[in-house]
Amino acid sequence: MNQGIPEDMIAIVIAVPGGPDVLQPTTLPVPKHREDEVLIRVAAAGVNAPDLAQRRGVYDPPPGHSPVPGLEVSGEIVAVGQEVDTYKPGDRVVALTNGSGYAEFVAVPAGQVLPLPSSWSFAEGAALPETFFTVEQTLVMRAGLTAGMVVLIHGGAGGIGGAAIQAAKLRDARPIAVVSSPEKAAYASSLGAVATINHREEDFVGRVKELTDGHGADRIIDMMAGETVDRNIAAAARGGHIVVLASLAGAKAQVNMGSFLAKQLTMSGSTLRPQPPEAKAAIARHLFASTWPALTNGTLVRPRTTTFPLRHAADAHKGLENRSSLGKFVLVTAFGASL
């Protein structure tokens, strides 16, 4: 290995599928980077719902991807491949990984790397890639989010929900967050939601119609699926687009296709992880042009982050599985803690 890069590292592995306690620190070789990759000394790694699903054994890594969990990191580049001319050792970056983020080093295609926003901490930066890549690709690039649109966002206090609020705010759209508590409503409002709906106390369909004078939502971010799909159709405006990103309420749904057709709706689904490096690099370029300046100049609010030492990944998973959690959960390595 290059000077200053050890042979081995601490990484978190999934011993067997199961609960949070199956996450075990272990010693693995530091990965070797390819010619189109950079090697990052990880300072912090974001924790996301796909990590929880992988740990439970219901979301296998795509072929060729690392079985070590972790889809986003921040850190410092320590080596670059011969084909890489966009970054150099010493650069502070964030990256969308192909797994293996829960580790002290990770090799990542250079196209999936972005600069750490100026004045952002590594922990804050590690909360960006997975959520902002997902929202940029689905809500912005695919669903065509534009100024003035009403955007209904389920899970508005979570990682994806928070990024969707920020993306809508940046484009002068009107984000409405669906949440489950007053604390989550306050957090969503702090990110830029123009209104919040507590689904435990209010019917989100009727409330959206009230808030929009009967127009409905032009774009909807759905993390639930199940019975929520048909209710989203009822809440949608004519010509609306429903973006389904998860199925927390169930993978199967019965829908009123008459309303779907009459309203001329579009429904799309997406998973980010299996997409090829070229697609992820295109999203990164889009983000760098559209969102990164706003992160640097303070236009967008930093997400709330709750940190845990890397070795305590099990505690982070337990926290994220608590339905009262909000914001992002982040693992910090020994390197990150020393900064």
C-alpha positions in Angstrom: 0.0 0.0 0.0 1.0 3.7 -0.3 2.8 5.3 2.5 0.5 6.3 5.3 -2.2 3.8 4.3 -2.3 0.7 6.6 -2.8 -2.8 5.4 -5.9 -3.4 7.6 -8.9 -1.5 8.8 -11.9 -1.8 11.1 -15.2 -2.5 9.3 -18.6 -3.4 10.4 -19.9 -6.7 9.0 -23.3 -8.4 9.1 -22.5 -11.7 10.8 -25.9 -13.2 9.9 -29.2 -11.6 8.9 -31.0 -10.3 12.0 -31.4 -7.6 14.5 -29.0 -4.7 15.1 -26.7 -6.8 17.3 -25.6 -8.9 14.2 -23.5 -5.9 13.2 -19.9 -6.7 14.3 -16.7 -4.8 14.1 -14.0 -6.8 12.4 -10.6 -6.4 10.8 -10.5 -6.4 7.0 -7.8 -5.5 4.4 -7.9 -1.9 3.2 -9.5 -2.1 -0.3 -7.4 -1.5 -3.4 -8.7 1.2 -5.6 -9.1 0.8 -9.4 -7.8 3.1 -12.0 -11.1 5.1 -12.1 -11.5 5.2 -8.3 -10.3 7.1 -5.3 -9.5 5.7 -1.9 -11.1 7.6 0.9 -10.0 7.6 4.6 -13.5 7.6 6.1 -14.3 10.2 8.7 -18.1 9.5 8.9 -20.7 7.3 7.3 -24.4 7.8 7.0 -26.9 5.3 8.2 -29.9 4.7 5.9 -33.0 2.5 5.6 -31.3 0.3 2.9 -28.6 -0.6 5.5 -31.3 -1.7 7.9 -33.0 -3.8 5.1 -29.6 -5.4 4.2 -28.9 -6.2 7.8 -32.3 -7.9 8.1 -31.5 -10.0 5.0 -34.2 -8.5 2.7 -32.0 -6.2 0.5 -29.0 -8.0 -1.0 -26.1 -6.0 -2.5 -26.1 -6.0 -6.3 -23.5 -8.3 -8.0 -20.0 -6.9 -7.5 -20.9 -4.7 -4.6 -19.4 -5.0 -1.2 -21.4 -7.0 1.4 -20.2 -4.5 4.1 -23.1 -2.0 4.7 -22.9 1.7 4.2 -23.9 3.8 1.1 -22.5 7.2 1.9 -19.4 8.6 3.5 -17.3 11.7 4.1 -13.6 11.8 4.5 -10.2 12.6 3.0 -8.8 11.2 -0.2 -5.6 9.3 0.3 -5.0 7.9 -3.2 -6.4 8.2 -6.7 -6.3 5.9 -9.7 -4.4 6.8 -12.9 -7.6 7.7 -14.7 -8.7 10.2 -12.1 -7.9 13.9 -12.7 -10.7 15.5 -10.7 -9.4 14.8 -7.2 -6.1 14.5 -5.4 -4.8 13.2 -2.1 -5.8 15.5 0.7 -9.1 16.6 -0.8 -12.0 16.6 1.7 -15.0 14.9 0.0 -18.3 13.2 0.4 -19.2 10.1 -1.7 -22.0 7.8 -2.7 -20.5 4.4 -2.2 -21.3 1.0 -3.6 -21.4 -0.5 -0.1 -18.6 -0.7 2.4 -19.2 2.7 3.9 -19.1 1.3 7.5 -15.3 1.1 7.4 -12.2 3.1 7.9 -11.4 3.2 4.2 -13.5 2.8 1.1 -12.8 2.8 -2.7 -15.3 4.7 -4.7 -15.7 5.5 -8.5 -14.5 9.1 -8.9 -17.7 10.1 -10.6 -19.7 9.4 -7.3 -17.5 11.8 -5.3 -18.3 15.5 -4.5 -16.4 18.1 -2.5 -17.3 18.5 1.2 -19.3 21.7 1.3 -17.3 24.6 2.7 -17.7 25.0 6.5 -19.6 21.7 6.8 -18.4 19.1 9.3 -17.6 15.6 8.2 -20.6 14.3 10.1 -22.9 16.8 8.4 -21.4 15.9 5.0 -21.8 12.2 5.5 -25.6 12.8 5.8 -25.8 14.2 2.2 -25.0 11.7 -0.6 -27.6 8.9 -0.3 -30.5 11.1 0.3 -29.6 14.0 -2.1 -28.6 11.6 -4.9 -32.0 9.8 -4.5 -34.1 13.0 -4.5 -32.2 14.7 -7.3 -32.6 11.7 -9.6 -36.3 11.0 -8.8 -38.0 14.2 -7.8 -35.9 16.7 -9.8 -34.4 14.9 -12.9 -37.2 12.4 -13.5 -40.4 14.0 -12.1 -39.4 17.5 -13.3 -39.8 19.5 -10.1 -40.2 23.2 -10.9 -41.1 26.4 -9.1 -44.6 26.8 -7.7 -45.4 23.1 -7.5 -47.0 21.7 -4.4 -44.8 18.8 -3.2 -46.3 16.4 -0.6 -43.5 14.6 1.3 -44.2 11.5 3.4 -41.7 10.9 6.1 -40.8 14.6 6.1 -38.6 14.4 9.1 -36.4 11.6 7.9 -33.3 11.6 5.7 -35.1 11.4 2.3 -37.9 13.6 3.4 -35.6 16.3 4.7 -33.6 16.2 1.4 -36.9 16.5 -0.6 -38.0 19.5 1.5 -34.7 21.2 0.8 -34.8 20.3 -2.9 -38.3 21.8 -3.2 -37.3 24.9 -1.2 -34.3 25.5 -3.4 -36.5 25.5 -6.5 -39.2 27.7 -5.1 -41.7 24.9 -4.9 -44.1 24.4 -1.9 -43.1 21.4 0.2 -45.8 20.0 2.6 -44.4 17.4 5.1 -46.4 14.5 6.4 -45.1 13.6 9.9 -46.1 11.7 13.0 -45.4 14.1 15.9 -45.2 17.8 16.8 -41.4 17.4 17.2 -41.1 16.1 13.7 -43.4 18.8 12.4 -41.1 21.5 14.0 -38.0 19.9 12.4 -39.6 19.7 8.9 -40.6 23.3 9.2 -37.1 24.3 10.2 -35.9 22.7 6.9 -38.4 24.8 4.8 -41.7 23.0 4.8 -44.5 25.5 4.2 -47.0 23.3 6.1 -47.0 20.1 8.0 -49.6 17.3 8.5 -49.6 15.0 11.4 -51.0 11.8 9.9 -51.9 10.5 13.3 -54.3 13.3 13.9 -55.3 14.5 10.4 -56.4 13.0 7.1 -53.6 14.0 4.8 -55.8 13.8 1.7 -58.3 16.3 3.0 -55.7 18.5 4.5 -53.7 18.8 1.3 -56.9 19.8 -0.5 -57.5 22.5 2.1 -54.0 23.8 1.9 -54.1 24.0 -1.9 -57.7 25.3 -2.3 -58.7 22.0 -3.9 -55.7 21.8 -6.3 -53.9 18.9 -4.7 -50.2 17.9 -4.8 -48.3 18.2 -8.1 -45.5 15.9 -6.9 -45.7 13.3 -4.1 -42.8 11.5 -2.4 -44.1 8.2 -1.0 -42.1 6.2 1.4 -45.0 4.1 2.5 -46.7 2.4 -0.5 -49.4 -0.1 0.7 -52.7 1.6 1.3 -51.0 5.0 1.1 -50.8 4.6 -2.7 -54.5 5.0 -3.3 -54.7 7.9 -0.9 -51.9 9.6 -2.7 -53.9 9.3 -5.9 -56.8 11.0 -4.2 -54.4 13.8 -2.9 -52.7 14.3 -6.3 -53.4 17.2 -8.6 -54.4 16.6 -12.2 -51.2 15.8 -14.2 -49.3 15.0 -10.9 -46.4 12.6 -10.4 -46.1 10.2 -7.5 -42.6 9.1 -6.7 -42.5 5.8 -4.7 -39.1 5.3 -3.0 -40.0 2.7 -0.3 -42.7 0.4 0.8 -42.7 0.7 4.6 -46.5 0.1 4.8 -46.5 -2.9 2.4 -45.3 -3.8 -1.1 -48.8 -4.6 -2.4 -51.4 -1.9 -3.1 -54.9 -1.7 -4.5 -55.5 1.5 -6.4 -58.4 3.3 -8.0 -57.3 3.2 -11.6 -60.3 5.3 -12.7 -59.0 8.2 -10.6 -55.5 7.5 -11.8 -56.5 7.7 -15.4 -58.9 10.6 -15.0 -56.2 12.7 -13.3 -53.6 11.7 -16.0 -51.2 10.8 -13.2 -47.7 9.4 -13.5 -46.2 7.0 -10.9 -42.5 6.0 -10.8 -40.3 3.9 -8.7 -36.6 3.8 -8.3 -33.7 2.1 -6.4 -30.4 3.9 -6.5 -28.0 1.2 -5.4 -28.1 -1.1 -8.5 -27.6 1.7 -11.0 -24.4 1.8 -13.0 -21.5 4.2 -12.2 -22.4 6.2 -15.3 -25.9 6.9 -14.0 -24.6 7.8 -10.5 -22.0 10.1 -12.0 -24.6 11.9 -14.0 -26.6 12.5 -10.8 -23.5 13.8 -9.1 -22.8 16.3 -11.9 -26.4 17.5 -11.7 -26.1 17.9 -7.9 -22.9 19.8 -8.2 -24.5 22.4 -10.5 -27.9 22.6 -8.8 -27.4 22.0 -5.1 -23.8 22.3 -4.0 -23.6 26.1 -4.3 -26.7 26.3 -2.0 -25.0 24.0 0.5 -21.9 26.2 0.6 -23.6 29.6 0.8 -26.0 28.6 3.5 -29.2 28.7 1.4 -30.0 25.2 2.6 -30.2 24.1 6.2 -27.9 21.5 7.6 -29.7 18.3 8.5 -29.9 17.3 12.1 -27.3 14.6 12.7 -27.0 12.1 15.6 -23.5 10.5 15.8 -22.2 7.2 17.0 -18.7 5.7 17.0 -18.2 3.3 14.1 -17.9 0.3 16.5 -21.4 1.2 17.9 -23.2 0.7 14.5 -25.7 -1.5 16.3 -26.8 1.4 18.5 -27.3 3.6 15.4 -29.5 1.0 13.8 -31.6 0.7 17.0 -32.0 4.4 17.0 -33.0 4.7 13.4 -35.6 1.9 13.9 -37.2 3.9 16.6 -40.2 5.6 14.9 -39.6 8.7 17.0 -36.2 9.4 15.3 -35.7 12.3 13.0 -32.9 13.7 10.9 -29.8 11.6 10.0 -27.8 9.0 12.0 -24.1 9.0 11.3 -21.2 6.7 12.3 -17.9 8.4 13.1 -14.5 6.7 12.7 -11.5 7.2 14.9 -10.1 9.4 12.2 -13.2 11.5 12.1 -13.3 11.8 15.9 -9.7 13.1 15.9 -10.4 16.1 13.7 
